[in-house]
């Protein structure tokens, strides 16, 4: 079943350690399935992963992922980016990042860094050129 194969591939890529959870611990397969823009990466993975991926040894799974990367670097890269995107935005992983670094795992604004007031002089030259577009 592709879900088991996908779960095994993700656990091979993101096994976790004492500080960070593995892909299986946060059910990354379900998370990726629930994010619409990641569906193409999951579909590509379903074409490349063998049905018995979960039954293979860790070293064999690694070898299969390396072979996929060699055969289709763009597809594999897209899958890895999708997996990392889903993983590193998961609340449990964000909490682990905070615990490991001491920094809040959140966007820097609006509760982040103080910004200097905006200086209109920055846009003075473009403003002098006037409007260069048509209203439609």
N, C-alpha and C positions, 0 to 999 in steps of 0.2 A: 504494500500500500504506500502511495506517495507520501502521505502524511508521516508515516514512520521513517521513510527514507529522508524526508526533509528534516525531521526532528534529529535524526542521526547526523546529518550533514551540519546542521546548526550547532549541535553539541560538540562536533569536531572542531568547528571554527571558533566557538565561544564556550570552552569547557568550564570556565569559572575557576576560582581558587578560594582561598580562605577569606578574602575580602569582597570579591565580586561573585554574584551568582552565575551559574552556567545557564545556557540557553534553555535547557529543559526545566530548570527551577522556576523560570518566569514564563514558561509556556510561550516561547517566542514564535512558534508556528501559528498559534491562534492570534497572537498580536499582529504578525505580518499579514495573516488572512483578513484581519479586520481593518487594514489600512489600504484603501483603494489604490493609491498610486504605487504600492509595492506588489500588486498582483502580477504585473508582467515579469518581475524577477522570480516570483514563485512559479509561474508558468514555464519559464526557461529552465529552472531547476528541475521541474518535473520531467523535462525532456532529457536531461543529462544524468540524473541520478538513477542508479539501478534499483529495481523494486526491492532487492534484498539488502540494501545499504545498511539497515539497522542490524542485520545478522552478521555483518562483517566485523573484523577486528579493527581496533583503533588505527593501527598502521595501514591496513588495507583501505579504510575510509579516507585517510590522509592521502594515500597514493591515488585514489579515484578522484579526489578533489584537485590534486595537482595535475592529473591528466586532463580534467575538464578545463583547468586554467590554461594549459598548453594548447588544447584543441580550440577553445573559444574564449580567448582572454577578455573580450568585450562582454560577453554574456556572464562569465564568471565574475568579472569585476562589478557588473551591475547587481548581481546577487549578493556579493560581499557588502557593497555599499548599502543595499536594502536591509540586509541583516544587521549591520552596524547601526543604521539609522533607527531601526525598531528597538534594538538593544539599548543604545545609549540615551534613548528618550523614555525608557521604562522607569516608572517611579522608584522601583526597588534599586535599580542601577544608579539612578540619580542620588538616592540616599547613600549608597555605597561610595559614590564619588565624594559626596560631602563629608562622609566619615573619614575617608582616606586623605583628603586634602585640607579639610577645615574651611573650605570655601563653599558658599551657597551655590548649588547647582541650579541656577536660574538665569534668565537673561539679565544683563547688567542694568537695564532700564525698565521701569521707572524708579525702582528702589535702589539703583546702583550708584554710579559715580556722579559727582557734581559736575555739571557742564558750565562752561563760561557762557555768558549771554551771547546771543547771536550777533555778529558784526555785519551790518548791511554793506560795509565796504567790500566784503568778499564778492558780492554780486553786482558791484557798481558798473564794471565794464560791460557785462552782458546786458544790463538794464539800459545802458546808453544806446545799444543797437536797436532797441525797440522790438516790437512783435515780429516774428519771422515765421508765422504759421497762419493758416486760415481757420476761421471758426466754421464748423460744419453744421 
